[in-house]
C-alpha cells in the first residue's frame, strides 16, 4: 500500500519488484517487470470436471512476470527516506520468515511474497488491500485508486508534468490532463481559504498606526500579516512551505 500511495506503482509493477531492483542505499528502485495473474492448464486432461485453476493436477502455463507494457513503464524512481526505512524493515521481517520456515522457503527474490517466499498472487494482494481499508474505516475503493491518489498529490505539489510522467510511467501528456479538473478544483479551494485568512488579518490591522501604517503606505503587506501566514498551518492538500515561498 505504501508503494502505491507514495510512488504510484501499478499493482502488477509493485508485485513484480525483486530485491535486485531496489537499491536502499541510493534510495532508488527500478520498475522493469509486471506481475502476471497465474493461468493454468488441466493436468488431468479435463477429467476432474473443474475449471483448470481448481484442477488438483493443474499446470501453470505462464511465467510469474513479463516486461512492462511500454517503454515509459520501465523507469527509475527515487524512494523517500521514510519508505526506504519501511522497505528495510520489510526485508528484515522477510528474512525472519525465511528462517522460521527453513526448508519450506521458496527463494524467488521478490520483494512481496507469501510467508513461504512465493510471489504474491494479485487477488490475494487485493484481499489484503480491502482488509486495510476496513481496518482504517475508509470507504471501499479499488487498489488502482491509490495510484490516482499519488498522481493527484504530485500535481497538487507543483511537481513538473514531465517529472510526474516519469514517476507514473505515462507515455502521453494526455494522462496528466485527466487530473487537471481535480487539481484545479483543489487549488481554487485552497486559494479561497488563503484569501479569507488574508482578509481576516487585514481587517484586524485596520486603524493601526506607526510602522504598520508606513508599511501600507509603501505598498508592502504588514509584517504582522506575513508572520501570521508563515506560522499558519497549511490547509489540507496545500504544498508544504507554500505560504513562505509566496512571500
MARVEXBA-280297 format. One record per residue: residue in three letters; x negated, y negated, z of N, C-alpha, C in turn. Coordinates in Angstrom, 1 decimal. Layout:
! MARVEXBA-280297
code; nu; nv; nw; cau; cav; caw; cu; cv; cw
ala; X; Y; Z; X; Y; Z; X; Y; Z .
...
END
This chain:
! MARVEXBA-280297
code; nu; nv; nw; cau; cav; caw; cu; cv; cw
unk; -0.8; 1.2; 0.0; 0.0; 0.0; 0.0; -0.9; -1.3; 0.0 .
unk; -1.9; -1.3; 0.8; -2.8; -2.4; 0.9; -3.5; -2.7; -0.5 .
unk; -3.8; -1.6; -1.2; -4.4; -1.7; -2.5; -3.5; -2.4; -3.5 .
unk; -2.2; -2.0; -3.5; -1.2; -2.5; -4.4; -0.9; -4.0; -4.1 .
unk; -0.8; -4.3; -2.8; -0.4; -5.7; -2.4; -1.6; -6.6; -2.6 .
unk; -2.8; -6.2; -2.3; -3.9; -7.1; -2.3; -4.5; -7.2; -3.7 .
unk; -4.5; -6.1; -4.5; -5.2; -6.1; -5.8; -4.3; -5.9; -7.0 .
unk; -3.0; -5.6; -6.7; -2.1; -5.4; -7.8; -2.3; -4.2; -8.6 .
unk; -2.9; -3.2; -8.1; -3.1; -2.0; -8.9; -1.8; -1.2; -9.1 .
unk; -1.7; -0.7; -10.3; -0.5; 0.2; -10.6; -0.7; 1.5; -9.7 .
unk; 0.4; 2.2; -9.5; 0.3; 3.4; -8.7; -0.7; 4.4; -9.3 .
unk; -0.6; 4.6; -10.6; -1.5; 5.6; -11.2; -3.0; 5.2; -11.1 .
unk; -3.2; 3.8; -11.1; -4.6; 3.3; -11.0; -5.1; 3.5; -9.6 .
unk; -4.3; 3.3; -8.6; -4.7; 3.4; -7.2; -5.0; 4.9; -6.9 .
unk; -4.1; 5.8; -7.3; -4.2; 7.2; -7.1; -5.3; 7.8; -7.9 .
unk; -5.7; 7.1; -9.0; -6.8; 7.7; -9.8; -8.2; 7.2; -9.4 .
unk; -8.3; 6.4; -8.4; -9.6; 5.9; -7.9; -10.4; 7.1; -7.2 .
unk; -11.6; 7.1; -7.6; -12.6; 8.0; -6.9; -13.6; 7.2; -6.2 .
unk; -14.2; 7.8; -5.2; -15.2; 7.0; -4.4; -16.3; 6.5; -5.2 .
unk; -16.6; 7.2; -6.3; -17.6; 6.8; -7.2; -17.3; 5.5; -7.9 .
unk; -16.0; 5.1; -7.9; -15.5; 3.8; -8.5; -15.6; 2.7; -7.5 .
unk; -15.8; 3.0; -6.2; -15.8; 2.0; -5.2; -17.1; 1.7; -4.6 .
unk; -17.5; 0.4; -4.6; -18.8; 0.0; -4.0; -18.5; -0.9; -2.8 .
unk; -18.4; -0.3; -1.6; -18.1; -1.1; -0.5; -19.1; -2.1; -0.1 .
unk; -20.4; -1.8; -0.4; -21.5; -2.8; -0.1; -21.3; -4.0; -0.9 .
unk; -21.1; -3.9; -2.2; -20.9; -5.0; -3.1; -19.5; -5.6; -3.1 .
unk; -18.6; -4.9; -2.5; -17.2; -5.3; -2.4; -16.5; -5.4; -3.8 .
unk; -16.7; -4.3; -4.6; -16.0; -4.2; -5.9; -15.5; -2.8; -6.1 .
unk; -14.5; -2.7; -7.0; -14.1; -1.4; -7.4; -13.8; -1.4; -8.9 .
unk; -14.0; -0.3; -9.5; -13.8; -0.2; -11.0; -12.6; 0.6; -11.3 .
unk; -11.6; 0.0; -12.0; -10.4; 0.8; -12.4; -10.7; 1.4; -13.8 .
unk; -10.7; 2.7; -13.9; -11.0; 3.4; -15.1; -10.0; 4.5; -15.5 .
unk; -9.4; 5.0; -14.5; -8.6; 6.2; -14.7; -7.1; 5.9; -14.2 .
unk; -6.2; 6.7; -14.7; -4.8; 6.7; -14.3; -4.4; 8.1; -13.9 .
unk; -3.9; 8.2; -12.7; -3.4; 9.5; -12.1; -2.2; 9.9; -12.9 .
unk; -2.2; 11.2; -13.4; -1.1; 11.7; -14.1; -0.2; 12.5; -13.2 .
unk; 1.1; 12.5; -13.6; 2.0; 13.4; -12.9; 1.8; 14.8; -13.3 .
unk; 1.7; 15.8; -12.4; 1.5; 17.2; -12.8; 2.6; 17.7; -13.8 .
unk; 2.1; 18.4; -14.8; 3.0; 19.1; -15.7; 2.6; 20.6; -15.7 .
unk; 3.6; 21.4; -15.7; 3.4; 22.9; -15.6; 4.0; 23.7; -16.7 .
unk; 3.4; 24.9; -16.9; 4.0; 25.9; -17.8; 4.3; 27.1; -16.9 .
unk; 5.3; 27.9; -17.4; 5.6; 29.2; -16.8; 4.4; 30.1; -16.8 .
unk; 4.2; 30.7; -15.7; 3.1; 31.8; -15.6; 3.7; 33.1; -15.7 .
unk; 5.1; 33.2; -15.7; 5.8; 34.4; -15.7; 6.5; 34.7; -17.0 .
unk; 6.2; 33.8; -18.0; 6.9; 33.9; -19.3; 8.4; 33.5; -19.2 .
unk; 8.8; 32.8; -18.2; 10.1; 32.3; -18.1; 11.1; 33.3; -17.4 .
unk; 10.6; 34.4; -16.9; 11.4; 35.5; -16.3; 12.0; 35.1; -15.0 .
unk; 11.4; 34.1; -14.3; 11.9; 33.7; -13.0; 13.2; 32.9; -13.0 .
unk; 13.5; 32.4; -14.2; 14.8; 31.6; -14.3; 14.7; 30.2; -13.8 .
unk; 13.6; 29.8; -13.3; 13.4; 28.5; -12.7; 12.8; 27.5; -13.8 .
unk; 12.8; 26.3; -13.4; 12.0; 25.3; -14.3; 10.5; 25.6; -14.0 .
unk; 9.7; 25.2; -15.0; 8.2; 25.5; -14.8; 7.6; 25.0; -13.5 .
unk; 8.1; 23.8; -13.1; 7.5; 23.3; -11.8; 7.8; 24.1; -10.6 .
unk; 8.8; 24.9; -10.6; 9.1; 25.7; -9.5; 8.8; 27.2; -9.7 .
unk; 8.2; 27.5; -10.8; 7.8; 28.9; -11.0; 6.7; 29.2; -10.0 .
unk; 6.8; 30.4; -9.4; 5.7; 30.8; -8.4; 4.4; 31.1; -9.0 .
unk; 4.4; 31.3; -10.4; 3.2; 31.6; -11.1; 2.8; 30.5; -12.0 .
unk; 3.3; 29.3; -11.7; 3.2; 28.1; -12.6; 1.7; 27.9; -12.9 .
unk; 1.5; 27.3; -14.1; 0.1; 27.0; -14.6; 0.1; 25.5; -15.0 .
unk; -0.9; 24.8; -14.4; -1.0; 23.3; -14.7; -1.4; 23.2; -16.2 .
unk; -0.7; 22.3; -16.9; -1.1; 22.1; -18.3; -1.7; 20.8; -18.6 .
unk; -1.8; 19.9; -17.7; -2.5; 18.6; -17.9; -3.6; 18.3; -16.9 .
unk; -4.4; 17.4; -17.2; -5.5; 17.0; -16.2; -5.0; 16.1; -15.1 .
unk; -5.9; 15.9; -14.1; -5.5; 15.1; -13.0; -5.4; 13.6; -13.4 .
unk; -6.3; 13.2; -14.3; -6.3; 11.8; -14.7; -6.5; 11.6; -16.2 .
unk; -6.3; 10.4; -16.7; -6.5; 10.1; -18.1; -7.1; 8.7; -18.0 .
unk; -7.7; 8.2; -19.1; -8.1; 6.9; -19.2; -7.0; 5.9; -19.1 .
unk; -7.2; 4.7; -18.6; -6.2; 3.7; -18.6; -5.6; 3.4; -20.0 .
unk; -4.4; 3.0; -20.1; -3.7; 2.9; -21.4; -4.4; 1.9; -22.3 .
unk; -5.0; 0.8; -21.8; -5.5; -0.2; -22.6; -6.9; -0.6; -22.2 .
unk; -7.7; -1.3; -23.0; -9.0; -1.8; -22.7; -8.9; -2.8; -21.5 .
unk; -7.8; -3.6; -21.5; -7.7; -4.6; -20.4; -7.5; -3.8; -19.1 .
unk; -6.9; -2.6; -19.1; -6.7; -1.9; -17.9; -8.0; -1.4; -17.2 .
unk; -9.0; -1.3; -18.0; -10.3; -0.9; -17.5; -11.1; -2.1; -17.0 .
unk; -11.2; -2.3; -15.7; -11.7; -3.6; -15.2; -12.4; -3.4; -13.9 .
unk; -13.1; -4.5; -13.5; -13.8; -4.5; -12.2; -13.1; -5.6; -11.4 .
unk; -12.8; -5.2; -10.1; -12.1; -6.2; -9.3; -12.8; -6.4; -8.0 .
unk; -12.9; -7.6; -7.5; -13.5; -7.9; -6.2; -12.6; -7.5; -5.1 .
unk; -13.1; -6.9; -4.1; -12.3; -6.5; -2.9; -12.5; -7.4; -1.7 .
unk; -11.4; -7.9; -1.2; -11.6; -8.8; 0.0; -12.2; -8.1; 1.2 .
unk; -12.9; -8.8; 2.0; -13.7; -8.2; 3.1; -12.7; -7.3; 4.0 .
unk; -11.5; -7.8; 4.2; -10.6; -7.1; 5.1; -10.2; -5.8; 4.5 .
unk; -10.1; -5.7; 3.2; -9.7; -4.5; 2.5; -10.9; -3.5; 2.5 .
unk; -12.1; -4.1; 2.4; -13.4; -3.3; 2.4; -13.4; -2.5; 3.8 .
unk; -13.1; -3.2; 4.9; -13.1; -2.6; 6.2; -12.0; -1.5; 6.3 .
unk; -10.9; -1.7; 5.7; -9.8; -0.7; 5.7; -10.2; 0.5; 4.9 .
unk; -10.8; 0.3; 3.7; -11.3; 1.4; 2.9; -12.4; 2.2; 3.6 .
unk; -13.3; 1.5; 4.3; -14.3; 2.2; 5.1; -13.7; 3.0; 6.2 .
unk; -12.7; 2.5; 6.9; -12.0; 3.3; 7.9; -11.3; 4.5; 7.3 .
unk; -10.8; 4.3; 6.2; -10.1; 5.4; 5.5; -11.1; 6.5; 5.1 .
unk; -12.2; 6.1; 4.6; -13.2; 7.1; 4.3; -13.7; 7.9; 5.5 .
unk; -13.9; 7.2; 6.6; -14.2; 7.9; 7.8; -13.2; 8.9; 8.3 .
unk; -11.9; 8.5; 8.1; -10.8; 9.4; 8.5; -10.8; 10.6; 7.6 .
unk; -11.0; 10.3; 6.3; -11.1; 11.4; 5.3; -12.2; 12.4; 5.6 .
unk; -13.3; 11.9; 6.1; -14.4; 12.8; 6.5; -14.0; 13.6; 7.7 .
unk; -13.3; 13.1; 8.6; -12.8; 13.8; 9.8; -11.9; 15.0; 9.3 .
unk; -11.0; 14.7; 8.4; -10.1; 15.7; 7.8; -10.9; 16.8; 7.1 .
unk; -12.0; 16.4; 6.5; -12.8; 17.4; 5.8; -13.4; 18.4; 6.8 .
unk; -13.9; 17.9; 7.9; -14.5; 18.7; 9.0; -13.4; 19.6; 9.6 .
unk; -12.2; 19.0; 9.8; -11.1; 19.7; 10.5; -10.7; 20.9; 9.8 .
unk; -10.5; 20.8; 8.4; -10.0; 21.9; 7.7; -11.1; 22.9; 7.2 .
unk; -12.3; 22.4; 7.3; -13.5; 23.2; 6.9; -13.4; 23.8; 5.5 .
unk; -13.4; 25.1; 5.4; -13.5; 25.8; 4.1; -12.2; 25.6; 3.2 .
unk; -11.2; 25.1; 3.8; -9.9; 24.9; 3.1; -10.0; 23.6; 2.3 .
unk; -11.0; 22.7; 2.6; -11.1; 21.4; 1.9; -11.4; 21.6; 0.4 .
unk; -10.7; 20.9; -0.4; -10.9; 20.9; -1.8; -11.6; 19.6; -2.2 .
unk; -12.9; 19.7; -2.6; -13.6; 18.5; -3.0; -13.3; 18.0; -4.4 .
unk; -12.6; 16.8; -4.4; -12.2; 16.2; -5.7; -12.8; 14.8; -5.9 .
unk; -13.2; 14.2; -4.8; -13.8; 12.8; -4.9; -12.8; 11.7; -5.0 .
unk; -11.5; 12.0; -4.9; -10.5; 11.0; -4.9; -10.5; 10.2; -3.6 .
unk; -10.2; 8.9; -3.7; -10.1; 8.0; -2.6; -8.8; 8.4; -1.7 .
unk; -7.7; 8.7; -2.4; -6.5; 9.0; -1.7; -6.1; 10.5; -2.0 .
unk; -6.1; 11.3; -0.9; -5.9; 12.7; -1.1; -5.0; 13.2; 0.0 .
unk; -4.6; 14.5; -0.2; -3.8; 15.2; 0.8; -4.8; 15.5; 2.0 .
unk; -4.3; 16.0; 3.1; -5.1; 16.4; 4.2; -6.1; 17.5; 3.9 .
unk; -6.0; 18.1; 2.7; -6.9; 19.2; 2.3; -7.8; 18.8; 1.1 .
unk; -7.8; 17.5; 0.7; -8.6; 17.0; -0.3; -8.1; 16.9; -1.7 .
unk; -6.9; 17.4; -1.9; -6.3; 17.4; -3.3; -5.8; 16.0; -3.6 .
unk; -5.9; 15.6; -4.9; -5.4; 14.3; -5.2; -3.9; 14.2; -4.9 .
unk; -3.5; 13.0; -4.5; -2.0; 12.8; -4.2; -1.2; 12.9; -5.4 .
unk; 0.0; 13.5; -5.3; 1.0; 13.5; -6.3; 1.8; 12.2; -6.2 .
unk; 2.0; 11.5; -7.4; 2.7; 10.3; -7.3; 4.0; 10.3; -6.6 .
unk; 4.8; 11.4; -6.7; 6.1; 11.5; -6.0; 5.9; 11.5; -4.5 .
unk; 4.8; 12.1; -4.0; 4.5; 12.2; -2.6; 4.1; 10.8; -2.1 .
unk; 3.4; 10.1; -2.9; 2.9; 8.7; -2.6; 4.2; 7.8; -2.5 .
unk; 5.1; 8.0; -3.3; 6.3; 7.2; -3.3; 7.1; 7.4; -2.1 .
unk; 7.2; 8.7; -1.6; 7.9; 9.0; -0.4; 7.3; 8.3; 0.8 .
unk; 6.0; 8.3; 0.8; 5.3; 7.6; 1.9; 5.6; 6.1; 1.9 .
unk; 5.6; 5.5; 0.7; 5.9; 4.1; 0.5; 7.3; 3.8; 1.1 .
unk; 8.3; 4.6; 0.7; 9.6; 4.3; 1.2; 9.7; 4.5; 2.8 .
unk; 9.0; 5.4; 3.3; 8.9; 5.5; 4.8; 8.3; 4.3; 5.4 .
unk; 7.3; 3.7; 4.8; 6.7; 2.5; 5.3; 7.7; 1.3; 5.3 .
unk; 8.4; 1.2; 4.2; 9.4; 0.2; 4.2; 10.5; 0.3; 5.3 .
unk; 10.9; 1.6; 5.5; 11.8; 1.9; 6.6; 11.3; 1.5; 7.9 .
unk; 10.0; 1.9; 8.2; 9.4; 1.6; 9.5; 9.2; 0.1; 9.7 .
unk; 9.0; -0.6; 8.6; 8.8; -2.0; 8.7; 10.1; -2.8; 8.7 .
unk; 11.2; -2.1; 8.5; 12.5; -2.7; 8.4; 12.6; -3.7; 7.3 .
unk; 12.0; -3.3; 6.1; 12.0; -4.1; 4.9; 13.0; -3.5; 3.9 .
unk; 13.6; -4.3; 3.2; 14.6; -3.8; 2.2; 13.9; -2.8; 1.3 .
unk; 14.7; -1.9; 0.7; 14.2; -0.9; -0.2; 13.7; -1.5; -1.5 .
unk; 12.6; -1.0; -2.0; 12.1; -1.6; -3.2; 11.2; -0.6; -3.9 .
unk; 10.9; -0.8; -5.2; 10.1; 0.0; -6.0; 8.6; -0.2; -5.6 .
unk; 7.8; 0.9; -5.7; 6.4; 0.8; -5.4; 5.8; -0.3; -6.3 .
unk; 6.3; -0.4; -7.6; 5.7; -1.3; -8.5; 6.0; -2.8; -8.1 .
unk; 6.9; -3.0; -7.2; 7.2; -4.3; -6.7; 6.0; -4.9; -6.0 .
unk; 5.2; -4.1; -5.4; 4.0; -4.5; -4.7; 3.1; -5.2; -5.7 .
unk; 3.0; -4.6; -6.9; 2.2; -5.2; -7.9; 2.7; -6.6; -8.3 .
unk; 4.0; -6.7; -8.5; 4.6; -8.0; -8.8; 4.3; -9.0; -7.7 .
unk; 4.4; -8.6; -6.4; 4.1; -9.5; -5.3; 2.6; -10.0; -5.4 .
unk; 1.7; -9.1; -5.7; 0.3; -9.5; -5.9; 0.1; -10.6; -7.0 .
unk; 0.8; -10.3; -8.1; 0.6; -11.3; -9.2; 1.2; -12.6; -8.9 .
unk; 2.4; -12.6; -8.2; 3.1; -13.9; -7.8; 2.2; -14.7; -6.9 .
unk; 1.6; -14.0; -5.9; 0.8; -14.7; -4.9; -0.5; -15.3; -5.6 .
unk; -1.1; -14.6; -6.5; -2.3; -15.1; -7.2; -1.9; -16.4; -7.9 .
unk; -0.8; -16.4; -8.6; -0.4; -17.6; -9.4; 0.0; -18.7; -8.5 .
unk; 0.7; -18.4; -7.4; 1.0; -19.5; -6.4; -0.2; -20.1; -5.8 .
unk; -1.3; -19.3; -5.6; -2.5; -19.8; -5.0; -3.3; -20.7; -6.0 .
unk; -2.8; -20.7; -7.3; -3.5; -21.5; -8.3; -4.7; -20.8; -8.9 .
unk; -4.8; -19.5; -8.8; -5.9; -18.8; -9.5; -5.7; -18.9; -11.0 .
unk; -6.7; -19.3; -11.7; -6.6; -19.5; -13.2; -6.0; -18.3; -13.9 .
unk; -5.1; -18.5; -14.9; -4.4; -17.5; -15.5; -5.3; -16.4; -16.1 .
unk; -6.4; -16.8; -16.7; -7.3; -15.8; -17.2; -7.9; -14.8; -16.1 .
unk; -8.1; -15.4; -15.0; -8.6; -14.6; -13.9; -7.5; -13.6; -13.4 .
unk; -6.3; -14.1; -13.3; -5.2; -13.3; -12.9; -5.0; -12.1; -13.9 .
unk; -5.2; -12.4; -15.2; -5.1; -11.4; -16.2; -6.1; -10.3; -16.0 .
unk; -7.3; -10.7; -15.7; -8.4; -9.8; -15.4; -8.1; -8.9; -14.2 .
unk; -7.7; -9.5; -13.1; -7.4; -8.7; -11.9; -6.2; -7.8; -12.2 .
unk; -5.2; -8.2; -12.8; -4.0; -7.4; -13.0; -4.1; -6.4; -14.2 .
unk; -5.1; -6.6; -15.1; -5.3; -5.7; -16.2; -4.3; -6.0; -17.3 .
unk; -3.9; -7.3; -17.4; -3.0; -7.7; -18.5; -3.8; -8.0; -19.8 .
unk; -3.2; -7.6; -20.9; -3.9; -7.9; -22.2; -3.3; -9.1; -22.9 .
unk; -2.2; -9.6; -22.4; -1.5; -10.7; -23.1; -1.1; -11.8; -22.0 .
unk; -1.2; -13.0; -22.5; -0.7; -14.1; -21.6; 0.8; -14.1; -21.4 .
unk; 1.5; -13.4; -22.2; 2.9; -13.3; -22.1; 3.3; -12.7; -20.8 .
unk; 2.5; -11.8; -20.2; 2.8; -11.2; -18.9; 2.8; -12.3; -17.8 .
unk; 1.8; -13.2; -17.9; 1.8; -14.3; -16.8; 3.0; -15.2; -17.0 .
unk; 3.4; -15.4; -18.2; 4.5; -16.3; -18.4; 5.8; -15.8; -17.8 .
unk; 5.9; -14.5; -17.6; 7.1; -13.9; -17.0; 7.2; -14.3; -15.5 .
unk; 6.2; -14.8; -14.9; 6.2; -15.1; -13.5; 6.4; -16.6; -13.3 .
unk; 6.4; -17.4; -14.4; 6.4; -18.9; -14.2; 7.7; -19.3; -13.5 .
unk; 8.9; -18.7; -13.8; 10.1; -19.1; -13.2; 10.1; -18.9; -11.7 .
unk; 9.4; -17.9; -11.3; 9.3; -17.6; -9.9; 8.3; -18.5; -9.2 .
unk; 7.1; -18.6; -9.7; 6.1; -19.5; -9.0; 6.5; -21.0; -9.1 .
unk; 7.1; -21.4; -10.2; 7.6; -22.8; -10.4; 8.6; -23.1; -9.3 .
unk; 9.6; -22.2; -9.1; 10.6; -22.5; -8.1; 10.0; -22.6; -6.7 .
unk; 9.1; -21.7; -6.4; 8.5; -21.7; -5.0; 7.7; -23.0; -4.8 .
unk; 6.9; -23.4; -5.8; 6.1; -24.6; -5.7; 7.0; -25.9; -5.6 .
unk; 8.1; -25.9; -6.3; 9.0; -27.0; -6.2; 9.6; -27.1; -4.8 .
unk; 9.9; -25.9; -4.2; 10.4; -25.9; -2.9; 9.4; -26.4; -1.9 .
unk; 8.1; -26.0; -2.1; 7.1; -26.5; -1.2; 6.9; -28.0; -1.3 .
unk; 6.9; -28.5; -2.5; 6.8; -29.9; -2.8; 7.9; -30.7; -2.0 .
unk; 9.1; -30.2; -2.0; 10.2; -30.9; -1.3; 9.9; -30.9; 0.2 .
unk; 9.4; -29.8; 0.7; 9.1; -29.7; 2.1; 8.0; -30.7; 2.5 .
unk; 7.0; -30.8; 1.7; 5.9; -31.7; 2.0; 6.4; -33.1; 1.9 .
unk; 7.2; -33.4; 0.8; 7.8; -34.7; 0.7; 8.6; -35.1; 1.9 .
unk; 9.4; -34.2; 2.4; 10.2; -34.5; 3.6; 9.3; -34.8; 4.8 .
unk; 8.1; -34.1; 4.9; 7.2; -34.4; 6.0; 6.6; -35.7; 5.9 .
unk; 6.2; -36.1; 4.7; 5.6; -37.4; 4.4; 6.6; -38.5; 4.8 .
unk; 7.9; -38.4; 4.4; 8.9; -39.4; 4.7; 9.1; -39.5; 6.2 .
unk; 9.0; -38.4; 6.9; 9.2; -38.4; 8.3; 8.1; -39.1; 9.0 .
unk; 6.9; -38.8; 8.6; 5.7; -39.5; 9.2; 5.7; -41.0; 8.9 .
unk; 6.0; -41.3; 7.6; 6.0; -42.7; 7.2; 7.0; -43.5; 7.9 .
unk; 8.2; -42.9; 8.2; 9.2; -43.7; 9.0; 8.7; -44.0; 10.4 .
unk; 8.0; -43.0; 11.0; 7.5; -43.2; 12.3; 6.5; -44.3; 12.4 .
unk; 5.9; -44.6; 11.2; 4.8; -45.6; 11.2; 5.4; -47.0; 10.9 .
unk; 6.7; -47.1; 10.5; 7.3; -48.4; 10.2; 7.2; -49.4; 11.4 .
unk; 6.8; -50.6; 11.1; 6.7; -51.6; 12.2; 5.3; -51.6; 12.8 .
unk; 4.5; -50.7; 12.5; 3.1; -50.6; 13.1; 2.3; -51.8; 12.6 .
unk; 1.4; -52.2; 13.5; 0.6; -53.4; 13.2; -0.9; -53.0; 13.3 .
unk; -1.8; -54.0; 13.1; -3.2; -53.7; 13.2; -3.7; -52.9; 12.1 .
unk; -4.5; -51.9; 12.4; -5.3; -51.2; 11.4; -4.3; -50.5; 10.4 .
unk; -3.2; -49.9; 11.0; -2.3; -49.2; 10.1; -1.7; -50.1; 9.1 .
unk; -1.4; -51.4; 9.6; -0.9; -52.4; 8.6; -1.9; -52.7; 7.6 .
unk; -3.1; -52.8; 8.0; -4.2; -53.1; 7.0; -4.3; -52.0; 6.0 .
unk; -4.1; -50.7; 6.4; -4.2; -49.6; 5.5; -3.1; -49.6; 4.5 .
unk; -1.9; -50.0; 4.9; -0.8; -50.1; 4.0; -1.0; -51.2; 3.0 .
unk; -1.6; -52.3; 3.5; -1.8; -53.4; 2.6; -2.9; -53.1; 1.5 .
unk; -3.8; -52.2; 1.9; -4.8; -51.8; 1.0; -4.4; -50.7; 0.0 .
unk; -3.1; -50.2; 0.2; -2.6; -49.2; -0.7; -3.0; -47.8; -0.3 .
unk; -3.7; -47.6; 0.8; -4.1; -46.3; 1.3; -3.1; -45.8; 2.3 .
unk; -2.7; -44.5; 2.3; -1.8; -44.0; 3.2; -2.4; -44.1; 4.6 .
unk; -1.5; -44.3; 5.7; -2.0; -44.4; 7.0; -2.9; -43.3; 7.5 .
unk; -3.9; -43.5; 8.3; -4.7; -42.5; 8.8; -3.9; -41.5; 9.6 .
unk; -2.9; -41.9; 10.3; -2.1; -41.0; 11.1; -1.4; -40.0; 10.2 .
unk; -1.0; -40.4; 9.0; -0.3; -39.6; 8.1; -1.3; -38.4; 7.6 .
unk; -2.5; -38.8; 7.3; -3.5; -37.8; 6.9; -3.7; -36.8; 8.0 .
unk; -3.8; -37.3; 9.2; -4.1; -36.5; 10.4; -2.9; -35.5; 10.6 .
unk; -1.7; -36.0; 10.4; -0.5; -35.2; 10.6; -0.5; -34.1; 9.6 .
unk; -0.8; -34.4; 8.3; -0.7; -33.5; 7.3; -1.8; -32.4; 7.4 .
unk; -3.0; -32.8; 7.8; -4.1; -31.9; 7.8; -4.0; -30.9; 9.0 .
unk; -3.2; -31.3; 10.0; -3.0; -30.4; 11.1; -1.7; -29.6; 11.1 .
unk; -0.9; -29.9; 10.1; 0.4; -29.2; 10.0; 0.2; -27.8; 9.3 .
unk; 0.9; -26.8; 9.8; 0.9; -25.5; 9.3; 1.5; -25.5; 7.9 .
unk; 0.8; -25.0; 6.9; 1.4; -24.9; 5.5; 2.6; -24.1; 5.5 .
unk; 3.6; -24.5; 4.7; 4.8; -23.7; 4.5; 4.5; -22.3; 3.9 .
unk; 5.3; -21.4; 4.1; 5.1; -20.0; 3.6; 5.0; -20.1; 2.1 .
unk; 3.9; -19.4; 1.6; 3.7; -19.4; 0.1; 2.9; -20.5; -0.4 .
unk; 2.5; -21.5; 0.5; 1.7; -22.6; 0.1; 0.2; -22.3; 0.2 .
unk; -0.7; -22.6; -0.7; -2.1; -22.3; -0.6; -2.7; -22.8; 0.6 .
unk; -3.5; -22.0; 1.3; -4.2; -22.5; 2.5; -5.2; -23.6; 2.1 .
unk; -5.2; -24.7; 2.9; -6.1; -25.8; 2.6; -5.5; -26.8; 1.6 .
unk; -4.3; -26.5; 1.1; -3.8; -27.4; 0.0; -3.6; -28.8; 0.6 .
unk; -3.2; -29.0; 1.8; -2.9; -30.3; 2.4; -4.2; -31.1; 2.4 .
unk; -5.3; -30.4; 2.7; -6.6; -31.1; 2.8; -7.1; -31.5; 1.4 .
unk; -7.0; -30.6; 0.5; -7.5; -30.9; -0.9; -6.7; -31.9; -1.6 .
unk; -5.4; -32.0; -1.2; -4.5; -33.0; -1.8; -5.0; -34.4; -1.4 .
unk; -5.7; -34.6; -0.4; -6.2; -35.9; 0.1; -7.2; -36.4; -0.9 .
END
